[in-house]
Each structure stands twice: as C-alpha cells, then as structure tokens.
Amino acid sequence: MSEKIQENTNLSHENQKNIKQNYMIDPGTYSAYNVKRGLRNSDGTGVLVGLTSIGEVRGYIIDDNERVPTDGRLFYRGIDVKDLVVASEQENRYGFEETCYLLLLGSLPTASELADFRLLIEQNQDLPQNFVEDMILKAPSNNIMNKLARSVLALYSYDENPDDLDFTNIMNQCIALLARFPSLIAYAYQAKRHYYDGQSLVIHTPKPGASIAENLLHLTRLDNQYTQEEARALDIALTLHAEHGGGNNSAFATHVVSSSGTDTYSVIATAVGALKGFKHGGANIKARNMMLDLEAKVKNWEDEDALFQYLTKVLYKEEFDKTGLIYGFGHAVYTISDPRAIALKAQVEKLALGTEYEKEYRLYERVEKLVPTVFRQKYNRHAVTNVDYYSGLLYKMLNIPEELFTPIFAMARIVGWCAHRIEEVYANGKIIRPAYKNVSPRQKYVPIDER
C-alpha cells in the first residue's frame, strides 16, 4: 500500500521530508500560548473540562495549591470498587453484572432487580439473523478491535430507530450492545483464527444463564470448557476495567462524539477505536510483550542487577520497542498505587502459587519492585504499577490469547462508555468545541504556472 501511494503521488524521501515539515510545530510555541498539551496542566494534572457523577479516580489531593500523592482509589457512583470486588468474592458470585447495573442505572440493585437485569442481558445477546455470516465471517480482520468497531457500526443498520435520542431508546441500545459484545468479540476472534491462522472455524452460541465472563470463555474456547475459578477471576477483571472517570481517552471521546448529537453506534465505535491505541487499552498487550522480551533476554530471572539493566535500557530507548516506555507503569492520576493493579495482583497470586506460573509471577514481583528506582534515576518521580501490568499475566493464566486482551478491556469498559454517553446527552447538551490557535504564517496564493 505505502509503495503504491509513493508511486502514485511521487512521495520521494525529499518530498516526504518537506511535507512533514508543514506539519511540525515548534514545541516552544505551546508554552508561549499557554496551551495545555494533552489537556494536561503543567503539574501533570488534567485540565478540568467537565463534570460527571459516574466514576471518580482519586490519586492525589490538592493542599495549599500543591498536589499531594495519596493511595489510589476508584469509585463507581460513589462506591469504592474494592467493595464491589470483595462482596462478589465473599458471596461467591459473579459481580460484573451488578457493576453494570450500578453504572448504567445509578444505584445498587436488589436481588430481584439484579436477576431481572441478568435476564434482560440474556434476552439481548443474540445477534441479528445472518449477522455473523454477513458482517463477520465474510469480512474477517486480523485485528479484533477493528472488527469490533466495524461490527458495532453495522448494528446501526439492524436498529429500527438508530438515531432516536429518547432516553429509553438509548438505554435499550446500550444494554443490547453490552449483551452482544462477548459474541461480537468471540466470533471476530474465531474468524481471525480460521481465515488468518488456518485453524478450524468453530462458532458456539451463547450459554443460557451464564454470566458475561462465563460466556466469553464459553464462546472463545473450542471445547466450551472453563472452571468457575477461571470465570470468577475474569469477572473480577471485568469489574475493575468497567469505568475510570470521564477523563480517560476513550470516555472523553465518548463525551465529545455524543455531544454532537450522533447515534449510539457511532459513539461506541469511536470509543473502541480510542481504546485500541497502545497508549490506552492496547497497553496491556505491550506490557505483556515487554515482559516476554525481558524473559527471553534475561536468562536468570532472579538476577536483579540484570533485570535492572534491562529496564534501564527500555527507559533509555535501547530495548524492546525503543519508545522509552516501561509498559504497565505510570499513570496520569494515580501517584502511589493503582487499586485495580492491587486487586488484579491478588488474583494472579491466588492462581499462580503452587503452579507452573509461580516462577513467572515472582519475576513480575521483582520487576515491580525495581521499576520505581529505575524511574527515579531519570525522572525523579515515582512510577506506579498500573492495571495493564498484571492483566496480561492473568489472561495468560486463563489461557486467553493475546489478541483478546484489549477486546476484553472493551467488553468491560462499554458499560462505562454507555453511562458517559447517556450523561452527555441528558446532563450536558452543549457540543464540545475547544479552541486551537493557528500558528502558520500568512501566504499569498501563487498561480499554478508560476510555481
């Protein structure tokens, strides 16, 4: 493709260099105009651009106009996510559907309300007739996230009132998408396995009465088999990934696109595209691949000096993908700890101890201990372990293939996106339109025969 573009448009190396120059902006210009790059203040905090009642991410407090680090906490509708996880574990039940009810409807459900909600999800999980054949199998993709975004957009054509912004209609659309995401992801994965990897094509139907976590495992595994321990670990991961405030990239994209008055399918497809990026949801794959690279290059996993050297080289763009990013560490809000990472680490430890994964888990612990020192040497600040670090190892232990890591993130986060969409449509109502300062010089038009 790139060769054809260069051949047809004469994009020689020199021409490319000149064209790229037209897109460059002097970094000093940003400070001259007090531009908040990445919508970040100079102290690293986010620019306040909106209000939300859905999720709260707390990683610091402001005292005398200074940012004071604190242990990270995450709240869904004012309820600590840790309490949701602990309750589902203590009561030996699946908790993600309860989390979805809380985020979408604003309060914790009673037992009967939760049962009705689970039934509603089950009644909406079937895809339209011939959708799998026409929209997924006939146009497979090597990337499940791209296929997921396309499938979401395609569902617009099967909706009798896709553009109706009535509250009930949007809520129905959101619940239907939430219910269908496991199937959309699983079928896209099976199509990828068949058409790109040369494997047998296996299509299962959703399992009646199963939780969302159970159905994902049921639909993606060739033999349908999974243990309750595996499903509950995945269920907790989904709960922890469901929402993260209005400022994260995909949720903010949801607000921006919803503010234009467009349809639900366009909004959710946009959010999927945002989450795919390696600086956002795609970081879980990067974190896992970085650790695989480390495992291959550092032969003695107990040698902390060798581990420290590798991590230093990653930070200085000499190892792995040479971006200078140590994936799975650092966060825009959390300063001391990421509560999601703590909860996921507990699940990984529980599954790893006494198994063939214990050695690898101990390696992850050593790296987690070393990274803050590596970071401080270059940046003089703490590097918090984030949710992406342990999620990849957890998914590996659950026999979930790498190409499903980020789609699973999307399967969890769609409920947060839907809640933010509804909030934007009904609480805000003003199109989001920030300002950009043009810094290019004025030019006179030159007639074509004089160029």
N, C-alpha and C positions, 0 to 999 in steps of 0.2 A: 504493500500500500504506500509506504513512505517513498519508495523508488518511483512509483507512478506519479505521485504528487510532485516530486522533484523534477521528473522528466517533463511533465505537462506544464509546470509553472516556472521552470527554469530557476529553481531554488538552489543555485550553486552555493558552495560554502561561503563565498564572499557575500552573495546576496542575502543569505540567511543571517549573516553577521550584521549587515546593515538593517535588515528588517527587525531583528531582535532589538537593535539599538532604539528603534521607535517605541518600544515597549518599556524601556528602562526609565526608572525614576530615581533621582538622587536620594539616597536614604536620609540625608540631612534635611531634605525638604519636608519630611514628615514632622520633624520636631519644630521646624520653622513655622508651620501652620498648626501646630499642636494637634496633629492627627493621632487618634488612638488606634494604632495598628493592631489588627486582630480584635478590635473592640476591647483592648486592654489598657488600663491606666498605667502610668509609669512605675507604680509599685507592684504591678503584676495582677492586681485585682481587676475584675471585669467591670466594664462600663455599665452602669445601671440603665437599661433600656426598656424595662417593662416590669410588671407585677404578675405574680402567679400565686394561686392557692393550692397547687397540685403537689409539687415536690420542693424540698429545701435541702441544699447541700451546705454543710457548715464545716469549715476547715480552719477558721480563724475568727478572732473578734477584733473590733476596732476600739482602741483605748487611747484617748488623747491624740486622735488622728493618726495613730500608728497601728499597723497590723500586728497582732499578737497571735502566734501559732497556737492551735488547740488540737486535741484529738478529733479526728473526723467523725461526723455524724450525718446520717441521711434520713430524712423524714418523708413519708408519703402521707399527704393530707394531715400532717402534724403528728403522725405515728412513727416512732423510730423503727426503721426497717429491721433492726436487730430483734425487736419484739415479735415481728411477724415471723421471722425465721425460727426463733426459739419456740413460739407457740406451735408451729407446724411440726417441729421435731418432738416436742414433749407430748403432743396429742397424736403423734404417729399418723399424720395425714398430709395430703398434698396442699400446699399453701398458695400456689401461684394464682389460682382462680379467685381466691379470696382477695389477693392483692389487686387483681384486675377489677373486681367489683369495687374495691375501695377507691382506686384511682379514677375509674370511669363515673361512678355514681356518688362518690364523695363521702361515704361512711362505711363502717364495717357491717357486713350482712349478718342477719340472724341465720340460724341453721337452715331454716326453711327457705329463706331468701337465697342463700348460697346454693342450695340444692336446685332451686328454680333456675339460677344463673348458669349452673353447670349444664342443666338440661337445655337451656337456650343455646349455649355454645355447641352442644352436640347436635342440635337441630339445624344449625347453620354451617356445619363443617363440610357438607358435601359441595363439590364444585359443580357448576352448570353442566348440563349434558354435553358431551363431546369436548369439553374444555381441555381435558388432559391431552387428548389426541391432537386437537386442532391448534392449541396455543402453547403446548409444552413439548410434546413429542415431535411435532412437525418442524419445530424451530428450536432445537436444543442449544444450550450455551455452555461454554467451558467455564463460565463464572456464574455461580448460583445467585449471587446478589444481583447481577444484571438481569438474569432470568426472572428473579423475584419481582424486580421493578417493572419489567415488561408484563408479567402476569397480572400484577395489581392494576396497571393501566388497562389491560384487556378486559378486566372485570367490569369496567365502566360500560362496555357495550352490552352487558348482560343485565344491567340495572334499569328498571323501568323509569326511575326518577333520579338519574345520577347527579343532576345539578341542583336538586332541591335542597335548600339550606334550612329547611324546617328542622327544629331540634330533634324531634323523634326520628326523622329520616336519617340525619347524620349519625345519631346514636345506633340505629339499626345497621347502617353501613359499617360503622366501627366494630360492632360486635361480630358481624359476618366476616370481616377481614381478620379479626383476632382468631376466630374459629377456623378459618381456612389457611392461615399461614403455615401450620405444620404440613398440610398436604401440598401446598404450593412449593415449599422448600424440599420436601421429600421427593416429589415427582421430578422436580428440576434436577435433583441430585441423581436419581435413577436414570434419567435421560442422559445426563452427562457421563455416567458410568458406562452406559451402553454405547452411545454414539462417539464418544471421545476416548474411552478407555478399553473398548472392545469387550465389555463384560455383558453377561446376560441381563436382559431387561426384566425387572421384577417390580410390579405395581401392586401394592396392597391397598385395601380400603380401610378407612379409619375404624378403630376399635370402639364399639358402643360402650359407654360407661367409663371409658378411660380418661385420665387426666390429660392435659395438654402435653406434659412431659412424657407420659407413657406413650401417647400417640406418636410423638416424634420418634421415639426409639422403635416402636412397632412398625412405623411406616418406612424407616430407613434401613432396618436390618433384614437381611434376606430371609432369615428363619423366623422373624417376628419376635424372637425371644429376648427377654431382658429380666433382670432381677428387680425386686422392689427397692433394694439398696441403691441400685443404679438410677432408677427413676426418681427416687427421692432426692438424690444428690443433684440431678439435673433440675428438678423442681426448685430447689433452693437457689441454684444458679440463675434460673429464670426470674425468681422473685428479686434477687439482688440487681438484676440488669433492667428491671421494668421501667424505671424512671430515674431521672437525675437532674431535675430542675429545668427551667426554661432556657438557661444559658448555654447548655451543651449544643454542639454544632447542629445535630440533626433536629433537636427540639426547636431551636431557634429558626432553622429552615422551615419547620412546620408552621411556626407563627408567621414568618414572612410570607410564605405562599398562601396560607389561609387568609391572611389579611387582604389579599387581592380579590377575594370572593369566588375563587375557583372551587372545583369539586374535590371531594374526599380522596378519590383515587389519584388524582394529580398530586395532592399533598403528600400522601403516604409514599408514593413512588419517589418523590423528591427526597423524603426523609431516608429512604432506603439508599439512595444514591449518596447522600451525605455520610451515612454510617459506613459505607463501603470503604471510604478512604483510610489509608494506613495511619493517619494522624488521629483517627477517631475509632470506630468499631473494628476496622481492619488491623488495629494494633495488636489484637490478640494472636493473629497468625504471625505477625512479625516477631512478637515476644517468643512464641514457641520456636520459630525458625532460628532466632538468635541463640536460644538455649541449645538447640540441636547442633548448631555450628560450634558452640563452645564445647559441647560434649565430644565432638569429633576432634577438636584441636587440642584440648587439654586432656591428656591421657590419664593423669592421676587426679580424680575428682576431689581428693582430699587435700591436694596441694594448694593452699590458699594463696601463696605467692604467685603461682602460675595463673590462678583464677583472677587475681588482682591485675596481673599484667594484661591478660586478655581484655578485661573490662575497661582498663585504661586505654587500650588501643581502639576499642569500639568508640569510646568517648572522643578520641582524637582522630576519628575517621580513618583508622588504619585497619580495622577488622569489620567483619560481617558486611553490611550494605554500604558502609563508609558514609553514612549520613551524620554520624556523631550522636545518634540517639541510642540510649540504652532502653530498649523497649520493655514496658512493664513497670517503669519507674518514672516518677514525676507526675504532677497534676496541677491544673490551673487553680484549683480551690483548696484541696487537701494539703496541709502543711506537715503534719506529724504522722497521720495514719489515714488510710482509706478503709472505712468499715466494711466495704464489700470484699476487699482483699483479705481482711482478717477472717471473715466468715468463710470465704472460699478456701483459704489455707486450712481451716479446721476440717472442712470436708475432705480435702486432699489427704491430710494427715490420717484421718479416720480410715480412708480407703487404702492408703499406702502401707501403713505399718504392718509388718509381718508378711508382706507380699513381695513380688519381684520389683515393684515400683519403689520400695523404701530407699534404695540407694540413690535413685534419681531425686526423690523428694528431699533427701539430705543435701544433695547438691544444690537444689533450689534454695534451701535454707542458708547455705554458706554464701551463695551469691547475694541473697537478700541482705545478709549481714555486711558484705563487703561494699556494695554499691554506694551507700551513703558516704563512705570515706573517699571513694573514687570521685564522687561528685564534688565533695567539699574541696578537694585539691584544685579543681579547676574553677568552680563557680562559687565556692564559699557559701553554699546553702545545702539544705537537706533534700534528699531525693526520696520521696515517699513511695512505697510499693503500692502500685495501683491494681485495679481489678483485672487487668489484662495479664498480669504476671502468672498467677496460678490457674487462670481459667483454661489455658491451653493444656497444662498438665492434667487438670481434672478431666477435660474432654478426651484426652488420650487414654486415661484410665477407664473411661466409659466406652472405649472403642468407637469414638466418634471421629470420622475422618476430618482432616484439616479444612477441606473446602466447605465444611458445615459450621466452622467456628463462628464466623461473622453472621451467617444467616440465623444461627441460634440466638445471637445477640439481638437481631432484628425481630425474631419471634417473641422475645421478651419485651423489647422496647416499643413495639407497636402500640401497646396499651397506653404508654406514656405519651406517644405521639398523638393518639386519638384524643386523649384528655386535653392536651395542649391545643389541638385543633378546635375542639368544642369551646374551650375557654377563649380562644382568639376571636371566634365568630360571634360569641354571645357576650363577652365581657369587655372586649376592646373596640372592635368595629372600625378602626381607623387604619388605612393602608400604611404599612411600614415603608418609609421612604427616607433613609438617611441621606446626608449630603456628601458629595465628592468634589474636591477642589481640582479644577483643571490647571495643570502646570505647564502645558505645552505652549511654545511661543506662537504668536500670530504669523501667518504666512499669506502671501499673495498667490492667487491662482495663476499658474503658468500654462498658456495654451499648449496643446499637445505637440504641435510642430516645433515648439521652442524648447522642449525638454531634452 
